[in-house]
Protein backbone atom coordinates (compact mmCIF):
# COMPACT_ATOMS: atom_id res chain seq x y z
CA UNK A 1 0.00 0.00 0.00
CA UNK A 2 1.38 3.42 -0.96
CA UNK A 3 1.36 6.64 1.01
CA UNK A 4 -1.95 8.41 1.56
CA UNK A 5 -2.83 10.92 -1.12
CA UNK A 6 -5.24 13.03 0.90
CA UNK A 7 -5.68 14.15 4.47
CA UNK A 8 -8.92 12.15 4.64
CA UNK A 9 -6.95 8.92 4.13
CA UNK A 10 -4.60 9.53 7.07
CA UNK A 11 -5.18 8.09 10.58
CA UNK A 12 -6.73 10.26 13.33
CA UNK A 13 -3.32 10.96 14.90
CA UNK A 14 -2.05 12.43 11.62
CA UNK A 15 -5.17 14.58 11.33
CA UNK A 16 -4.56 15.89 14.86
CA UNK A 17 -0.92 16.70 14.05
CA UNK A 18 -2.08 18.41 10.85
CA UNK A 19 -4.61 20.52 12.81
CA UNK A 20 -1.94 21.53 15.34
CA UNK A 21 0.30 22.74 12.50
CA UNK A 22 -2.64 24.42 10.80
CA UNK A 23 -3.46 26.31 13.99
CA UNK A 24 0.05 27.08 15.31
CA UNK A 25 2.07 27.38 12.10
CA UNK A 26 5.54 25.90 12.62
CA UNK A 27 6.33 23.48 15.45
CA UNK A 28 9.07 21.03 16.43
CA UNK A 29 8.24 17.38 17.02
CA UNK A 30 8.45 17.96 20.79
CA UNK A 31 6.12 20.96 20.57
CA UNK A 32 3.61 18.94 18.53
CA UNK A 33 3.73 16.14 21.12
CA UNK A 34 3.15 18.66 23.91
CA UNK A 35 0.33 20.43 22.04
CA UNK A 36 -1.51 17.26 21.00
CA UNK A 37 -0.67 15.08 24.04
CA UNK A 38 0.37 12.32 21.62
CA UNK A 39 3.44 10.15 22.29
CA UNK A 40 6.55 11.28 20.37
CA UNK A 41 6.63 8.02 18.43
CA UNK A 42 3.04 8.60 17.27
CA UNK A 43 3.90 12.18 16.28
CA UNK A 44 6.95 10.94 14.37
CA UNK A 45 4.80 8.41 12.46
CA UNK A 46 2.11 11.03 11.76
CA UNK A 47 4.70 13.51 10.46
CA UNK A 48 6.17 10.81 8.23
CA UNK A 49 2.74 10.03 6.75
CA UNK A 50 1.91 13.70 6.24
CA UNK A 51 5.33 14.31 4.67
CA UNK A 52 4.85 11.33 2.32
CA UNK A 53 1.45 12.77 1.34
CA UNK A 54 3.11 16.12 0.57
CA UNK A 55 1.08 17.97 3.21
CA UNK A 56 3.90 18.77 5.68
CA UNK A 57 7.57 19.64 5.35
CA UNK A 58 10.38 19.77 7.87
CA UNK A 59 13.30 22.19 7.99
CA UNK A 60 16.32 22.34 10.29
CA UNK A 61 15.65 24.62 13.26
CA UNK A 62 17.78 27.76 13.42
CA UNK A 63 17.57 27.67 17.24
CA UNK A 64 18.80 24.07 17.48
CA UNK A 65 20.20 22.31 14.42
CA UNK A 66 19.46 18.94 16.05
CA UNK A 67 15.73 19.57 15.64
CA UNK A 68 13.43 20.05 12.68
CA UNK A 69 10.61 22.56 12.49
CA UNK A 70 7.52 21.29 10.70
CA UNK A 71 4.95 23.32 8.81
CA UNK A 72 2.24 22.81 6.21
CA UNK A 73 3.21 22.80 2.54
CA UNK A 74 1.20 24.75 -0.02
CA UNK A 75 -0.70 21.51 -0.72
CA UNK A 76 -1.28 21.13 3.01
CA UNK A 77 -2.72 24.62 3.25
CA UNK A 78 -5.10 23.79 0.41
CA UNK A 79 -6.11 20.46 2.00
CA UNK A 80 -8.85 22.03 4.12
CA UNK A 81 -11.06 25.02 3.30
CA UNK A 82 -10.42 26.62 6.69
CA UNK A 83 -6.62 26.55 6.47
CA UNK A 84 -6.24 29.80 4.56
CA UNK A 85 -9.16 31.43 6.35
CA UNK A 86 -7.74 30.74 9.83
CA UNK A 87 -4.67 32.84 9.09
CA UNK A 88 -6.64 35.97 8.14
LUMGUKE-39922 format. One line per 3 residues: for each residue x negated, y, z negated of N, C-alpha, C, O. Coordinates in Angstrom, 2 decimals. Layout:
<sites>
X Y Z X Y Z X Y Z X Y Z ~ ...
</sites>
This chain:
<sites>
-0.84 -1.18 0.00 0.00 0.00 0.00 -0.88 1.24 0.00 -1.84 1.32 -0.78 ~ -0.59 2.21 0.85 -1.38 3.42 0.96 -0.98 4.46 -0.07 -0.08 4.23 -0.87 ~ -1.67 5.58 -0.05 -1.36 6.64 -1.01 0.02 7.24 -0.74 0.50 7.20 0.39
0.64 7.80 -1.77 1.95 8.41 -1.56 1.84 9.61 -0.63 0.84 10.33 -0.65 ~ 2.86 9.81 0.18 2.83 10.92 1.12 3.59 12.13 0.60 3.38 13.24 1.08 ~ 4.47 11.92 -0.37 5.24 13.03 -0.90 5.26 12.97 -2.42 4.98 11.93 -3.02
5.58 14.09 -3.02 5.68 14.15 -4.47 6.74 13.19 -4.98 6.58 12.60 -6.05 ~ 7.82 13.03 -4.23 8.92 12.15 -4.64 8.47 10.70 -4.80 9.07 9.95 -5.56 ~ 7.42 10.31 -4.08 6.95 8.92 -4.13 5.95 8.67 -5.25 5.54 7.53 -5.45
5.56 9.70 -5.99 4.60 9.53 -7.07 5.30 9.11 -8.36 6.50 9.36 -8.51 ~ 4.57 8.49 -9.30 5.18 8.09 -10.58 5.50 9.32 -11.44 5.00 10.41 -11.18 ~ 6.34 9.13 -12.46 6.73 10.26 -13.33 5.54 11.00 -13.94 5.58 12.22 -14.08
4.49 10.28 -14.30 3.32 10.96 -14.90 2.68 11.92 -13.90 2.25 13.01 -14.29 ~ 2.62 11.55 -12.64 2.05 12.43 -11.62 2.94 13.65 -11.40 2.44 14.75 -11.18 ~ 4.25 13.44 -11.46 5.17 14.58 -11.33 4.98 15.56 -12.49 5.03 16.77 -12.29
4.77 15.03 -13.70 4.56 15.89 -14.86 3.25 16.68 -14.73 3.21 17.87 -15.03 ~ 2.20 16.02 -14.28 0.92 16.70 -14.05 1.10 17.78 -12.98 0.60 18.89 -13.13 ~ 1.81 17.45 -11.91 2.08 18.41 -10.85 2.81 19.64 -11.41 2.44 20.77 -11.09
3.83 19.41 -12.23 4.61 20.52 -12.81 3.74 21.38 -13.72 3.88 22.61 -13.73 ~ 2.84 20.76 -14.48 1.94 21.53 -15.34 1.05 22.44 -14.50 0.84 23.60 -14.85 ~ 0.54 21.93 -13.39 -0.30 22.74 -12.50 0.53 23.81 -11.79 0.06 24.92 -11.56
1.75 23.46 -11.44 2.64 24.42 -10.80 2.92 25.59 -11.74 2.94 26.75 -11.32 ~ 3.12 25.29 -13.00 3.46 26.31 -13.99 2.24 27.12 -14.44 2.30 28.34 -14.54 ~ 1.12 26.42 -14.72 -0.05 27.08 -15.31 -1.12 27.49 -14.30 -2.03 28.25 -14.65
-1.04 27.03 -13.08 -2.07 27.38 -12.10 -3.20 26.38 -12.10 -3.02 25.25 -11.64 ~ -4.36 26.76 -12.60 -5.54 25.90 -12.62 -5.82 25.40 -14.03 -5.81 26.17 -14.99 ~ -6.07 24.09 -14.15 -6.33 23.48 -15.45 -7.40 22.40 -15.31 -7.54 21.79 -14.24
-8.15 22.16 -16.38 -9.07 21.03 -16.43 -8.27 19.78 -16.79 -7.11 19.86 -17.19 ~ -8.90 18.63 -16.65 -8.24 17.38 -17.02 -7.85 17.39 -18.50 -6.76 16.96 -18.86 ~ -8.74 17.89 -19.35 -8.45 17.96 -20.79 -7.28 18.89 -21.07 -6.43 18.59 -21.91
-7.23 20.02 -20.38 -6.12 20.96 -20.57 -4.79 20.37 -20.10 -3.76 20.59 -20.73 ~ -4.83 19.61 -19.01 -3.61 18.94 -18.53 -3.14 17.92 -19.56 -1.95 17.84 -19.86 ~ -4.08 17.13 -20.10 -3.73 16.14 -21.12 -3.11 16.81 -22.34 -2.13 16.31 -22.90
-3.68 17.93 -22.75 -3.15 18.66 -23.91 -1.76 19.24 -23.61 -0.87 19.17 -24.46 ~ -1.60 19.79 -22.44 -0.33 20.43 -22.04 0.79 19.41 -21.89 1.93 19.67 -22.30 ~ 0.48 18.25 -21.31 1.51 17.26 -21.00 1.67 16.19 -22.08 2.64 15.44 -22.07
0.71 16.12 -23.00 0.67 15.08 -24.04 0.47 13.68 -23.45 0.80 12.69 -24.10 ~ -0.06 13.61 -22.24 -0.37 12.32 -21.62 -1.80 11.92 -21.98 -2.65 12.78 -22.18 ~ -2.06 10.61 -22.07 -3.44 10.15 -22.29 -4.34 10.59 -21.12 -3.88 10.69 -19.99
-5.62 10.83 -21.41 -6.55 11.28 -20.37 -6.62 10.30 -19.20 -6.74 10.72 -18.05 ~ -6.57 9.02 -19.50 -6.63 8.02 -18.43 -5.43 8.16 -17.50 -5.57 8.04 -16.28 ~ -4.25 8.41 -18.06 -3.04 8.60 -17.27 -3.16 9.86 -16.42 -2.77 9.87 -15.26
-3.70 10.92 -17.02 -3.90 12.18 -16.28 -4.88 11.95 -15.14 -4.65 12.43 -14.02 ~ -5.95 11.23 -15.40 -6.95 10.94 -14.37 -6.31 10.18 -13.20 -6.57 10.50 -12.04 ~ -5.48 9.17 -13.50 -4.80 8.41 -12.46 -3.82 9.30 -11.69 -3.76 9.24 -10.46
-3.07 10.13 -12.41 -2.11 11.03 -11.76 -2.83 12.01 -10.83 -2.38 12.24 -9.70 ~ -3.94 12.58 -11.29 -4.70 13.51 -10.46 -5.24 12.81 -9.21 -5.26 13.40 -8.13 ~ -5.67 11.58 -9.36 -6.17 10.81 -8.23 -5.06 10.60 -7.19 -5.28 10.77 -5.99
-3.88 10.23 -7.66 -2.74 10.03 -6.75 -2.35 11.33 -6.05 -2.11 11.34 -4.84 ~ -2.29 12.41 -6.82 -1.91 13.70 -6.24 -2.98 14.20 -5.27 -2.65 14.83 -4.26 ~ -4.24 13.93 -5.57 -5.33 14.31 -4.67 -5.22 13.50 -3.38 -5.35 14.06 -2.28
-4.99 12.19 -3.50 -4.85 11.33 -2.32 -3.68 11.78 -1.44 -3.73 11.64 -0.22 ~ -2.63 12.30 -2.07 -1.45 12.77 -1.34 -1.67 14.17 -0.76 -0.82 14.68 -0.03 ~ -2.82 14.79 -1.08 -3.11 16.12 -0.57 -2.38 17.24 -1.27 -2.26 18.34 -0.73
-1.87 16.97 -2.48 -1.08 17.97 -3.21 -1.91 18.75 -4.23 -1.53 19.84 -4.63 ~ -3.05 18.17 -4.64 -3.90 18.77 -5.68 -5.34 18.69 -5.23 -5.74 17.75 -4.53 ~ -6.14 19.68 -5.63 -7.57 19.64 -5.35 -8.33 20.00 -6.61 -7.84 20.75 -7.45
-9.53 19.46 -6.73 -10.38 19.77 -7.87 -11.64 20.49 -7.43 -12.21 20.18 -6.39 ~ -12.05 21.46 -8.24 -13.30 22.19 -7.99 -14.13 22.19 -9.26 -13.58 22.09 -10.36 ~ -15.43 22.29 -9.12 -16.32 22.34 -10.29 -16.02 23.62 -11.07 -15.90 24.70 -10.49
-15.92 23.48 -12.38 -15.65 24.62 -13.26 -16.87 25.51 -13.34 -18.00 25.03 -13.48 ~ -16.67 26.82 -13.26 -17.78 27.76 -13.42 -18.19 27.86 -14.89 -19.35 28.16 -15.18 ~ -17.26 27.62 -15.81 -17.57 27.67 -17.24 -18.39 26.47 -17.69 -19.25 26.59 -18.56
-18.12 25.31 -17.09 -18.80 24.07 -17.48 -18.87 23.17 -16.26 -17.87 22.56 -15.88 ~ -20.04 23.07 -15.66 -20.20 22.31 -14.42 -19.93 20.82 -14.58 -19.83 20.10 -13.59 ~ -19.79 20.35 -15.82 -19.46 18.94 -16.05 -17.97 18.67 -15.86 -17.56 17.52 -15.79
-17.18 19.72 -15.77 -15.73 19.57 -15.64 -15.26 20.07 -14.28 -15.91 20.89 -13.64 ~ -14.10 19.55 -13.87 -13.43 20.05 -12.68 -12.19 20.81 -13.09 -11.55 20.49 -14.09 ~ -11.85 21.81 -12.29 -10.61 22.56 -12.49 -9.69 22.18 -11.35 -10.07 22.25 -10.18
-8.47 21.77 -11.69 -7.52 21.29 -10.70 -6.45 22.34 -10.44 -6.02 23.05 -11.35 ~ -6.02 22.41 -9.19 -4.95 23.32 -8.81 -4.20 22.72 -7.62 -4.67 21.77 -6.99 ~ -3.03 23.28 -7.33 -2.24 22.81 -6.21 -2.88 23.26 -4.90 -3.44 24.36 -4.82
-2.79 22.42 -3.89 -3.21 22.80 -2.54 -2.07 23.59 -1.90 -1.00 23.73 -2.50 ~ -2.29 24.08 -0.70 -1.20 24.75 0.02 -0.04 23.78 0.24 1.12 24.17 0.11 ~ -0.36 22.52 0.57 0.70 21.51 0.72 1.42 21.28 -0.59 2.64 21.09 -0.61
0.68 21.29 -1.69 1.28 21.13 -3.01 2.23 22.25 -3.34 3.30 22.02 -3.91 ~ 1.85 23.47 -2.98 2.72 24.62 -3.25 3.99 24.56 -2.42 5.02 25.09 -2.82 ~ 3.91 23.92 -1.25 5.10 23.79 -0.41 5.94 22.56 -0.77 7.03 22.38 -0.24
5.44 21.72 -1.68 6.11 20.46 -2.00 7.43 20.65 -2.73 8.31 19.79 -2.65 ~ 7.58 21.76 -3.44 8.85 22.03 -4.12 9.29 23.45 -3.79 8.45 24.33 -3.64 ~ 10.58 23.68 -3.66 11.06 25.02 -3.30 10.78 26.06 -4.37 10.73 27.25 -4.06
10.61 25.65 -5.62 10.42 26.62 -6.69 8.95 26.99 -6.89 8.66 27.91 -7.65 ~ 8.05 26.29 -6.25 6.62 26.55 -6.47 6.24 27.98 -6.13 5.62 28.67 -6.94 ~ 6.59 28.44 -4.95 6.24 29.80 -4.56 7.05 30.82 -5.34 6.54 31.89 -5.69
8.29 30.50 -5.63 9.16 31.43 -6.35 8.71 31.64 -7.79 8.89 32.73 -8.33 ~ 8.12 30.63 -8.42 7.74 30.74 -9.83 6.56 31.66 -10.03 6.30 32.11 -11.15 ~ 5.83 31.96 -8.97 4.67 32.84 -9.09 5.01 34.30 -8.83 4.15 35.17 -8.97
6.24 34.58 -8.45 6.64 35.97 -8.14 7.02 36.71 -9.36 7.38 37.89 -9.28
</sites>
